[in-house]
Amino acid sequence: MSETNRTPTPPSAQKPVTSAGRRGARQRPQRRRKFCKFCADKSLRIDYKDPDLLHHFITERFKILPARVTGTCAKHQRRLTTAIKRARQLALLAYTPLHKG
């Protein structure tokens, strides 16, 4: 058996490779980037006395939603957490579904 001389194919002749690194791999649909509601709308204020606004940032189990879910920036997430905790202490928001009024 003899070795055959193979010349490597030039990069321009190769098939294009997708971002996943495999040929023919499907690309994921691009999601819209989340943005902070409070940075976008300066008139919107975080206030512990506004339970209707704060209710959008807690789950049905009354847990505070993380910033990666809500899209809020770090600064407003800290203020939001503080406002939710204050509203709970003043009984404007419930701690658990059992305490819901």
C-alpha positions in Angstrom: 0.0 0.0 0.0 1.3 3.3 -0.9 0.6 6.7 0.5 -1.2 9.1 -1.8 -0.3 12.7 -1.9 -3.3 14.7 -1.0 -3.2 18.5 -1.2 -5.2 20.3 1.5 -8.2 22.1 0.2 -7.9 25.9 0.3 -10.1 27.7 2.9 -12.1 29.4 0.1 -13.2 26.0 -1.3 -14.5 24.7 2.0 -18.1 24.9 2.9 -19.1 27.8 5.3 -19.4 26.8 8.9 -22.1 28.3 11.1 -21.6 30.0 14.4 -22.4 26.7 16.2 -19.3 25.1 14.6 -21.2 22.5 12.6 -22.3 22.5 9.0 -26.0 22.9 8.6 -26.7 23.7 12.2 -29.8 25.8 12.8 -29.4 29.2 14.3 -31.5 30.2 17.3 -33.9 33.0 16.7 -32.6 36.2 18.2 -34.5 37.5 21.2 -35.2 41.1 21.9 -32.8 42.7 24.4 -34.5 43.4 27.7 -34.4 47.0 29.0 -35.0 48.7 32.2 -38.4 50.2 32.4 -37.3 52.8 34.9 -34.3 54.0 32.8 -36.4 54.2 29.7 -39.3 56.1 31.3 -38.0 58.7 33.7 -41.5 59.6 34.9 -41.9 56.1 36.3 -40.9 56.2 40.0 -40.2 53.3 42.4 -42.3 53.9 45.5 -43.2 51.5 48.2 -46.6 53.1 48.5 -47.5 51.9 44.9 -48.4 48.2 45.3 -49.9 48.1 41.8 -46.5 48.8 40.2 -44.6 46.5 42.6 -47.0 43.7 42.0 -45.5 43.3 38.4 -42.1 42.4 39.9 -43.2 39.5 42.2 -44.3 36.0 41.3 -47.6 34.4 42.1 -45.7 32.9 45.1 -44.8 36.5 46.1 -41.1 36.0 45.5 -39.2 39.0 44.0 -38.4 38.4 40.4 -34.7 38.6 39.5 -33.3 41.3 37.2 -32.5 38.8 34.4 -36.3 38.1 34.2 -37.6 41.6 34.5 -34.9 43.4 32.6 -34.3 46.0 35.2 -30.8 47.4 35.7 -28.8 46.8 38.9 -29.5 50.2 40.4 -33.3 50.0 39.9 -33.3 46.3 41.0 -31.8 47.3 44.4 -34.4 50.1 44.8 -37.2 47.8 43.7 -36.2 45.1 46.2 -36.1 47.7 49.0 -39.5 49.1 48.0 -41.1 45.6 48.0 -39.7 44.8 51.4 -41.0 48.1 52.8 -44.4 47.5 51.3 -44.5 44.1 52.9 -43.6 45.5 56.3 -46.5 48.0 56.0 -48.9 45.3 54.8 -49.3 46.9 51.4 -48.0 43.7 49.8 -48.4 40.1 51.2 -45.4 38.0 52.2 -47.0 34.7 50.9 -50.2 33.7 49.0 -51.7 32.6 52.4 -51.5 36.1 53.7 -53.1 37.7 50.7 -55.9 40.0 51.8 
